[in-house]
Amino acid sequence: MQTLDEPIKGIGIPEVAKACGVSERAVYKWLKNGFLPKTEFFGKTKYAQQIESISGGKYSASEILDISKQNLLAA
């Protein structure tokens, strides 16, 4: 897994948005930016864990966070 596209699009944008309690527009923003919101790194949100949960463990939260962190630091 190299980008957030694989887990999010693999599950489905509407499903991810619903599970995370955000709008589909917010999820599209994550995809455009290449990383989850900064609140994820301060423990205020648990989107990566939600994505792992709804994927049935196919995508790990730690991998999603690593990709997000790399892309955030590169931005």
Contacts in CASP RR format, 6 or more apart in sequence:
PFRMAT RR
TARGET T0000
AUTHOR 0000-0000-0000
METHOD contacts of the structure
MODEL  1
MQTLDEPIKGIGIPEVAKACGVSERAVYKWLKNGFLPKTEFFGKTKYAQQ
IESISGGKYSASEILDISKQNLLAA
1 7 0 8 1.000
1 59 0 8 1.000
1 63 0 8 1.000
1 64 0 8 1.000
1 67 0 8 1.000
2 67 0 8 1.000
3 34 0 8 1.000
3 67 0 8 1.000
3 71 0 8 1.000
4 30 0 8 1.000
4 31 0 8 1.000
4 34 0 8 1.000
4 35 0 8 1.000
4 36 0 8 1.000
4 64 0 8 1.000
4 67 0 8 1.000
4 68 0 8 1.000
4 71 0 8 1.000
5 31 0 8 1.000
6 59 0 8 1.000
7 51 0 8 1.000
7 55 0 8 1.000
7 58 0 8 1.000
7 59 0 8 1.000
7 64 0 8 1.000
8 16 0 8 1.000
8 27 0 8 1.000
8 30 0 8 1.000
8 31 0 8 1.000
8 51 0 8 1.000
9 31 0 8 1.000
10 55 0 8 1.000
11 51 0 8 1.000
11 54 0 8 1.000
11 55 0 8 1.000
11 59 0 8 1.000
13 24 0 8 1.000
13 27 0 8 1.000
13 28 0 8 1.000
14 24 0 8 1.000
15 54 0 8 1.000
16 27 0 8 1.000
16 50 0 8 1.000
16 51 0 8 1.000
16 54 0 8 1.000
17 23 0 8 1.000
17 24 0 8 1.000
17 26 0 8 1.000
17 27 0 8 1.000
19 50 0 8 1.000
19 51 0 8 1.000
19 53 0 8 1.000
19 54 0 8 1.000
20 26 0 8 1.000
20 27 0 8 1.000
20 45 0 8 1.000
20 47 0 8 1.000
20 50 0 8 1.000
20 51 0 8 1.000
22 47 0 8 1.000
30 36 0 8 1.000
30 37 0 8 1.000
33 71 0 8 1.000
33 75 0 8 1.000
34 67 0 8 1.000
34 68 0 8 1.000
34 71 0 8 1.000
35 67 0 8 1.000
35 68 0 8 1.000
35 69 0 8 1.000
35 71 0 8 1.000
35 72 0 8 1.000
35 75 0 8 1.000
36 45 0 8 1.000
36 47 0 8 1.000
36 48 0 8 1.000
36 64 0 8 1.000
36 65 0 8 1.000
36 68 0 8 1.000
37 45 0 8 1.000
37 47 0 8 1.000
38 72 0 8 1.000
39 45 0 8 1.000
40 46 0 8 1.000
40 47 0 8 1.000
40 48 0 8 1.000
40 65 0 8 1.000
40 68 0 8 1.000
41 65 0 8 1.000
41 68 0 8 1.000
41 69 0 8 1.000
41 72 0 8 1.000
48 61 0 8 1.000
48 62 0 8 1.000
48 64 0 8 1.000
48 65 0 8 1.000
48 68 0 8 1.000
49 61 0 8 1.000
51 59 0 8 1.000
51 61 0 8 1.000
51 64 0 8 1.000
52 59 0 8 1.000
52 60 0 8 1.000
52 61 0 8 1.000
52 64 0 8 1.000
END
